[in-house]
């Protein structure tokens, strides 16, 4: 695929968009991508097309955010720090799932200004920074595709791994997590047709919930059991 720069990729704003996730075994990835080569460009930074990411997730001592997710509560939050390894930038991010099932994301460039971090969290969530605990690490490698019509952005995540704060990562070997962010009312895109032709259907996937299950099995996950069973079937082994 031809390359696209970060500057040009950032022009794909997609403020009114639809987000759709898929996951599948990596052996399907070449067959997903081959039919769409002429329609997409791939983000390239410093000559690299596979970008390493690192995330740190936060929750309260009572796992309030995880419990809200388990209970299907809308108007819920995720709070994380995400590091873009190639550019060495770290952002403090808040993801908010509204009662209209829309996801909003807020973020700020994170340095060492803890007072600003605290103000950022307090203004946009019901939590206080000092009440949050670092509970989960996540790393993965990402490819980013941009449809040449500039109305669709695609992330493809590989080598997804989790730890609970140390260097002992558990990886979801051979798993691909693909997310399509497309302009609302765009219609069916070339990538969506390629996935459908391979019988790969949309599926919910949360890195936060999956990582928490791997490292905090004493918590309640009843509403996610079917999802984990499907994930194990996809992976062809009992990973989670």
GIVENVEN-V507991 format. One record per residue. NEAR is the number of other ideal C-beta (glycine too) atoms within 8 Angstrom. D_LAST is the distance of its C-alpha to the last C-alpha in whole Angstrom. Layout:
# GIVENVEN-V507991
near=<NEAR/NEAR>
d_last=<D_LAST/D_LAST>
This chain:
# GIVENVEN-V507991
near=<7/5/9/10/8/7/6/8/12/6/7/10/4/11/4/5/9/9/8/9/12/13/11/13/10/9/6/11/10/7/9/15/9/7/10/11/8/3/9/13/10/13/15/9/9/4/4/8/8/8/14/10/12/10/12/11/14/10/11/10/5/5/12/9/12/13/11/10/13/13/7/6/7/9/7/10/12/10/15/12/11/12/10/11/9/9/6/7/7/10/11/13/11/14/11/13/10/10/5/5/6/6/8/7/8/9/9/9/7/8/4/3/6/7/6/8/12/11/8/12/15/10/5/8/9/3/12/8/10/5/7/12/7/8/11/14/12/14/11/13/10/12/12/12/13/16/15/7/5/7/9/15/13/14/10/12/11/12/7/13/11/14/12/9/7/5/4/5/9/10/7/12/7/8/15/12/13/14/11/15/11/14/10/7/4/9/4/4/12/10/15/10/10/13/12/9/7/10/5/9/7/5/9/5/10/7/12/13/12/14/12/13/13/9/11/10/7/3/11/5/11/6/7/10/8/6/10/12/8/9/15/11/7/10/12/6/6/4/10/9>
d_last=<34/37/36/36/37/35/38/38/34/35/38/35/35/33/34/34/31/28/25/22/19/17/15/15/15/17/20/21/22/25/26/25/27/30/32/32/33/37/35/33/34/31/31/33/33/35/35/31/29/25/25/23/22/21/20/20/19/21/21/23/23/22/20/22/20/17/19/21/18/16/20/20/23/25/27/24/23/21/23/22/24/24/25/27/27/30/32/31/31/29/29/28/26/26/24/26/25/28/29/30/27/28/26/28/28/30/30/33/33/32/34/35/37/35/38/37/33/34/36/34/31/34/36/33/30/31/30/31/30/31/29/26/24/22/18/16/16/15/17/17/20/22/24/26/29/32/33/37/38/37/35/31/29/26/23/21/18/17/15/13/12/12/14/15/18/19/19/16/13/10/10/9/11/14/12/15/15/19/21/24/27/30/33/34/36/35/35/32/32/32/28/27/30/28/24/26/28/25/23/20/20/20/16/15/13/13/12/13/11/8/9/10/7/6/10/11/10/14/14/14/12/14/14/11/10/11/10/6/8/10/8/7/10/11/10/11/9/6/4/0>
